[in-house]
Amino acid sequence: MSREPHQPRMTVLGLDTSTAATSVCVQREDGEHFEVRPETAALLERPAHARELLPRVVERMRAAGVGFADLDSVAVGVGPGGYTGLRIGLATARSLAHAHDLPLRPIGSLAALAAGIDARVALPVIDARRDEVFAALHVEGEERWPPFVTGVAGLIERVAGARREGLEPPLAAGDGSLRCREALESASIAVAPPGARCHVVSAASICRLATRVPAVAPEAVQPRYLRAPDATPQR
């Protein structure tokens, strides 16, 4: 539980399933946050969103002492990230919003990841499989590079080019940075320590960012895949 000063008075349920970790938080209108933020080890485990998500929602709402009638909106991480995880998170958020007549607030998962990196220049990196990563760049909390997908070599070259133009050294975090730590550090890109909680997308950050994002109808929210899924249904 934590208190964030100067937040708009809003009670929000926040979810993120863009990685293997299932993150849930309730932000009450008094600024208190009641969060389930998995340990970093969860990023390297088999995803269990379908089993974990709804029980964690119920548990966090009980801990916060709120019901669905007390919520102003639901906020959900819309990626980029794992295809199946994003579908589960978004379907759950839509269902809850529809069932309780609540608006939905879509939040970029890389922006939420960046918000948890304690550095002036943040490099959030989510594993995209296929030897690729999803990444962005935030400077002093503002997005400098919008989300993109690239190979690790491409990310290293892009950072190197920005450094030659005067960018301060960034700090990388996220499951993508953990998987590519050796390559990134060999290119003088610092990566947060392996056990640092900033590697996990925080649902509390999802809630905080929701106060800056317009609410929309649940059916209008779409996942941000950035590329086609790894597998497509056979016809």
N, C-alpha and C positions, 0 to 999 in steps of 0.2 A: 504494500500500500504506500502511495506517495502523494504529495500535494504539489501541484504546479501553480505558481502565482500568475495572476493577470490573464487567466484563460477565460474566454467567454462563458457565460453561464449556460451550459448545455450538458444534458445527460446522454451519453453516447455508448453504444455497444460496438467495439472494434474487433475485427477478425483479420487474420492473415494466414494463408496456407500456400504461399508462393514457393516455399522451400519444403523440406521434409519436416520442419518443425511446425507445430500447431499453436499459434499465438492468439490469446483472447484477453480482452480488457474491457472493463466498464469504467468509464469516466463519469463521475457524478457532477452535477451542476455546481457543487461546492469546491470543485477542483481536485477531489480525491480520485486516485486511480487504483483499481483493484485488478491486477494483471496476473495472468499465467504466462510467464515467459520461459520457455524451455531452456534447459542447459545446452551449451554449444554442441555437446555430443549428439543431441537429437538430429542435428543437421546431417550426420553421416549414417543415420539409421534408416530403416525402411519406413516410408511415410505411413501414418495411421490416422489421417484426417477424418475418414468416415467414422472411425470408432471414437475419436477423441473430441471432435469439435463441439457437438451439442452438449455432452456432459460438462465440458468446460464452460460453455455459455451459462448453463444452469447454475453451476457452482459459483462462478464469478458474480452473477446477478444476486445470488443469495448472500454472498460475502459483502456485496455493496449495499444490500438491503433495499433493492429496487425491483420493481416488476416491469413488464413490458409497457404498461400504461404510463410509467414514469419516463420512458425513453423519448428523446426528441428525434433521434435518427439512429440508423445502423450505418457503420462505416466499414468498408471491406477493401483489403489490398487486392488490386486487380492485375498485379504483375508488373513486368514480365516474371515468369517463373515456370515451374513445372505444370504441364498441361492438365494432368488429372487433378492435382492439388488446387489449381485455380478454379476448375469447374466445380469442385466440391465446395470450396469456400464461397464462390459467387452464388451457386444454387442455394446454399444454406442462408446466405444473407438475403437473397431475394425472397425466399420462402418466409423468413421471419418478418421482413418488411411488409410483404403482402398480408400475412396473417394478422398483423397488428397495426395495419394502416400507417406505416412509417415510411418516410423518405429514405433513400439510400445515398451515401456519399462515397464515390469511388476515389481511392487513394493509390497512387503509384507505389508499388512495393519497394522500388529502389529509393524513392524519396524518403520513405519511412525508415529504410535501412540507413541512409545517409544521416538522418536526424539523430541516430544513436551513436554516430562516430564522433568522438571528442577530438576534433582537429579542425583547423581553419579550412583546409582543403580535404574534402572527403571523397573517397573513391569507393562507392558501394559496388560490389561484384557478386552476382548470383550465378550459380552453376547452370549452364544451358545444355549440358551434355554434348555429345558429338564433338568433343574437344573445343567447345565454344563457351563463351560467358555472356551474360547480360550485364551491362555496366552503364554508369552515368558519372558525372562529376558535379560536385556541389562546392561552392566557395562561400564561406561565411553564411551557410544556410540557404543560399540561392543556387538554383540549378544553372550550371554553366554549360554542360553537355546534356542534352536530353537522352533518354534511354536508347541504347543501341545494342546490337548483337555482333560479336566478332570473335575471332580466334584469340588465344592468349598472346601470340606474337603481334597481332594487330593492335591489341590493347596496349602492349608495351611500347610499340612504335608511336601510338597516338599520345601517350603520356610523355614519351621522350620528346616528341615534337613540341608539345605544350611547354615542357621544361625549357627547351631552347628559346622559347619566346617569353620566358620569364615567370612561368607558373611555379609557385612554391611546391615543395615536395608534398604529395598527397599521402594520406593514410588509407590503406585499403582494408575493407572488412566485408564479411559475407561468406557464404559457403563456397562461392567461386574462388575467393581469395585463399581459402584454406586448401582447396584442391590444387591450386596453382601457386602455392606459396614459394616453392623453390624457384620457379621461373621468374616470379615477380621480384623476389628479393635479389636474385642474381642480376636483375636489371635496375637495382637500387630503388625499387618501389617498396616502401615499408608496409608491412602487414601487421594488423593487431595481433597480440599474443593468442595462441590457439584456444585458450579457455575463456577469452574475453567475451562478455555477453553481447557486445556490439556486433558480433557476427550473426546474431539472430534478429530477424525483423521483429521489432517490438510493436505489439498491438496498442501499447500506450502511445507510441508515436503515431499510429494510425488514428487514434482518437484525437490527439492534439492537432494533427494536420486537418482533420475533418472540420475543425472550427473555421478553416480558411477556404473550404471547398463548397460550392453551391450544392444543395440537395437536389436530387433528381428522382424521377419515377423509377422504381426498381427495374422495370423491363428495359429501361434505356441504358443501363450499365452493362458494358461489355468487357471481357478480359483483354488485356494487352499482351498478346502472345509474341509479337515482333517477328515470328516466323511460323511456318506450318508445323503442326504437331509431329512428334517422332513416328507415330503410327496413325493411320487413317483407316476407317472401317472399309471392309471389302464390299464391293457392289455385286 
